[in-house]
Protein backbone atom coordinates (compact mmCIF):
# COMPACT_ATOMS: atom_id res chain seq x y z
CA UNK A 1 0.00 0.00 0.00
CA UNK A 2 1.36 3.40 -0.96
CA UNK A 3 1.23 6.58 1.07
CA UNK A 4 0.32 8.63 -2.00
CA UNK A 5 -1.90 7.22 -4.75
CA UNK A 6 -3.37 8.32 -8.06
CA UNK A 7 -6.18 10.83 -7.52
CA UNK A 8 -4.86 12.22 -4.21
CA UNK A 9 -4.56 15.97 -3.65
CA UNK A 10 -0.98 16.85 -2.79
CA UNK A 11 1.05 19.96 -1.87
CA UNK A 12 4.53 20.47 -3.31
CA UNK A 13 7.01 21.12 -0.48
CA UNK A 14 10.25 21.57 -2.46
CA UNK A 15 11.36 22.81 -5.86
CA UNK A 16 10.24 25.51 -8.25
CA UNK A 17 6.52 24.86 -7.61
CA UNK A 18 6.78 24.89 -3.80
CA UNK A 19 3.44 25.64 -2.15
CA UNK A 20 1.27 24.71 -5.14
CA UNK A 21 -1.47 22.07 -4.98
CA UNK A 22 -2.42 19.50 -7.56
CA UNK A 23 -3.90 16.08 -8.15
CA UNK A 24 -1.71 13.02 -8.72
CA UNK A 25 -2.14 11.90 -12.34
CA UNK A 26 0.01 8.78 -12.11
CA UNK A 27 2.53 7.04 -9.89
CA UNK A 28 5.37 5.89 -12.13
CA UNK A 29 7.68 3.95 -9.83
CA UNK A 30 8.11 3.56 -6.10
CA UNK A 31 9.58 7.04 -5.82
CA UNK A 32 8.28 9.12 -8.78
CA UNK A 33 4.86 10.60 -9.57
CA UNK A 34 3.25 13.06 -11.98
CA UNK A 35 1.07 15.86 -10.58
CA UNK A 36 -1.44 17.75 -12.73
CA UNK A 37 -0.11 21.18 -13.86
CA UNK A 38 2.99 20.93 -11.62
CA UNK A 39 6.62 20.81 -12.82
CA UNK A 40 5.68 21.91 -16.33
CA UNK A 41 8.44 22.02 -18.97
CA UNK A 42 8.53 23.08 -22.59
CA UNK A 43 9.20 20.14 -24.89
CA UNK A 44 10.23 20.53 -28.53
CA UNK A 45 8.36 17.80 -30.36
CA UNK A 46 9.28 16.63 -33.83
CA UNK A 47 6.30 16.08 -36.13
CA UNK A 48 5.37 12.51 -36.96
CA UNK A 49 2.61 10.77 -38.89
CA UNK A 50 -0.01 11.05 -36.12
CA UNK A 51 0.98 14.25 -34.25
CA UNK A 52 1.94 17.79 -35.12
CA UNK A 53 5.31 19.22 -34.22
CA UNK A 54 6.04 22.30 -32.16
CA UNK A 55 6.64 23.37 -28.58
CA UNK A 56 4.32 21.73 -26.07
CA UNK A 57 3.94 22.05 -22.31
CA UNK A 58 4.38 18.76 -20.48
CA UNK A 59 4.24 17.61 -16.86
CA UNK A 60 7.42 15.96 -15.67
CA UNK A 61 7.74 13.51 -12.76
CA UNK A 62 8.48 14.64 -9.21
CA UNK A 63 10.17 12.68 -6.48
CA UNK A 64 7.64 11.46 -3.91
CA UNK A 65 9.61 13.09 -1.09
CA UNK A 66 8.86 16.53 -2.57
CA UNK A 67 5.09 16.27 -2.03
CA UNK A 68 2.80 15.84 0.98
CA UNK A 69 -0.79 14.65 1.05
CA UNK A 70 -3.18 17.62 1.44
CA UNK A 71 -5.30 17.54 4.62
CA UNK A 72 -8.59 19.41 3.98
CA UNK A 73 -9.27 19.80 7.73
CA UNK A 74 -6.04 21.69 8.48
CA UNK A 75 -5.63 23.15 4.97
CA UNK A 76 -1.96 22.10 4.83
CA UNK A 77 0.17 19.17 3.78
CA UNK A 78 0.31 16.33 6.29
CA UNK A 79 2.24 13.16 7.02
CA UNK A 80 0.49 9.84 6.46
CA UNK A 81 0.52 6.66 8.53
CA UNK A 82 -1.15 3.26 8.29
CA UNK A 83 -3.58 1.64 10.68
CA UNK A 84 -5.59 -1.57 10.68
CA UNK A 85 -9.27 -1.19 11.56
CA UNK A 86 -11.34 -3.62 13.63
CA UNK A 87 -12.77 -5.24 10.50
CA UNK A 88 -9.25 -6.01 9.24
CA UNK A 89 -8.97 -3.24 6.61
CA UNK A 90 -5.66 -1.38 6.33
CA UNK A 91 -6.25 2.37 5.90
CA UNK A 92 -4.20 5.55 5.69
CA UNK A 93 -4.59 8.27 8.31
CA UNK A 94 -3.28 11.80 8.83
CA UNK A 95 -0.70 11.94 11.63
CA UNK A 96 -1.72 15.44 12.83
CA UNK A 97 -5.39 14.75 13.65
CA UNK A 98 -5.75 10.94 13.25
CA UNK A 99 -8.43 11.36 10.54
CA UNK A 100 -8.75 8.41 8.14
CA UNK A 101 -7.85 9.35 4.55
CA UNK A 102 -9.76 6.58 2.73
CA UNK A 103 -13.17 6.27 4.31
CA UNK A 104 -14.34 3.76 1.67
PyMOL commands that set and color helices and strands:
alter all, ss='L'
color gray80, all
select helices_A, chain A and resi 64-66
alter helices_A, ss='H'
color red, helices_A
select strands_A, chain A and resi 9-12+21-27+32-35+40-45+54-59+62-63+67-71+76-78+80-84+90-94
alter strands_A, ss='S'
color yellow, strands_A
deselect
rebuild
show_as cartoon
